[in-house]
Amino acid sequence: MPKKNNSAKEHPALAAIRSSDTGKVKVAVSDIDGILRGKYLHRDKFFGAAQPHPSGGFGFCDVVFGWDSSDQCYDNTQVTGWQHGFPDALARIDLDTARHVPWDNNVPFFIGEFVNADGSPYPVCPRQTLKRVLKRAEKLGFAPMAGCEFEWFNFAETPQSWAGKRGVGPEPITPGMFGYSLLRMADQRGFFNALMDDMAAFGVPIEGLHTETGPGVYEAAIAFSGALEQADRAILFKTGAKEIGKKHGVMPSFMAKWNAQLPGCSGHIHQSLSDGKTNLFYDAKGKRSMSKLFESYLAGQVACLMEFAPMFWPTINSYKRLVDGFWAPVKPTWGVDNRTASFRVIAGAPKSTRLETRCPGADMNPYLAMAAVIAAGLHGVEKGLKLTAPPITGTNQGAENIPRAPRSLIETTRIFQASAIARDWLGDTFVDHFAATREWEHRQWQDAVTDWELKRYFEII
């Protein structure tokens, strides 16, 4: 008798690798700060790890949730830490994230997420946190759609040259303030085109790429998709831009504000809700073509987004971007096609009606920022919230009596940790762990002696 062929039941991504001669596969997971941590797996190890639960998955040290962006271990967390000995956590490969890395010999690549031993979601995994929110959205009958935009600066630096400068005086790849410049695009034509072409080949399609106003700053808009796919694309874009940049002598930086005299870098998130076929934010008979659902979703973000603020302003530097008079909005305001508002309503056409949340910075963890804005919006939907304030006009006209956002990470972290809404949507374990990591970040800043202090006090005081 011929052998029974089970290949028809195999996931296409597995079948493609099995039929190839590749010897390795690259896998990655997101840490708390939105930094991809990964490794190569031998193809045999990969096939074992790609099996369904309970036999599938692979061990990944849980220190990725127990240390900061500089690999310094937290001293105040409970889920992971020295007290537990940093054991392996179980990472599960999402086969639907399959792609190849065009700048790394087309090696197969997959995103993973963490699960408990029983297969349930690991409560502090950023991707699982977003999936928790999306599962609740699905129960409400909604499929959140999203698109991310990033602004970021690019520098003529390498890790060695930057270390040699000890964090001072990076050299932008181009001078001057020159937004939407075809001329400046030509100054790094190889890098610019590689971003468009290699990202498309990597499954991260870019709708638009242009220079922004500032020396060496670009902006990219990632093609609209389902929210989980969009968060995957966003985190891959940030890492991919850095890896592509290395081939062209360019060091991209997604810091929110690297220079006090220059505009900061945003991570805008466009959103709408779908029933699988129709954009539920559009209503031809509604005021401004906005559906009542859209209004409640927007009202939820206006009312309680500050309770999720550390998830889209996660670093000490995030708050340096929130300066009056610059492009970044500093109050929970909304407006119709108004880029000075935190929440920009783009309404009119059935397909394009959406909300642009302009608060997040480019330093966001896409999974957590996406979870935050959708949770805040759906909170408004669940509670049937109404818009109580009219849209602002001009440059914050109508926002005079609206309190501005806090200016420090520790302030927003305390609001977040005390938030019943955040705990309802994200779970106590995640809220307590993430708050602890932000409190740690604050303490590292408190202990640091900066060049500002040296310049201000060293000689004079």
Summary of the structure (lengths in Angstrom):
residues: 461
radius of gyration: 22.4
end to end distance: 90.8
largest distance: 91.3
contacts: 1526
relative contact order: 0.12
helix: 37%
strand: 21%
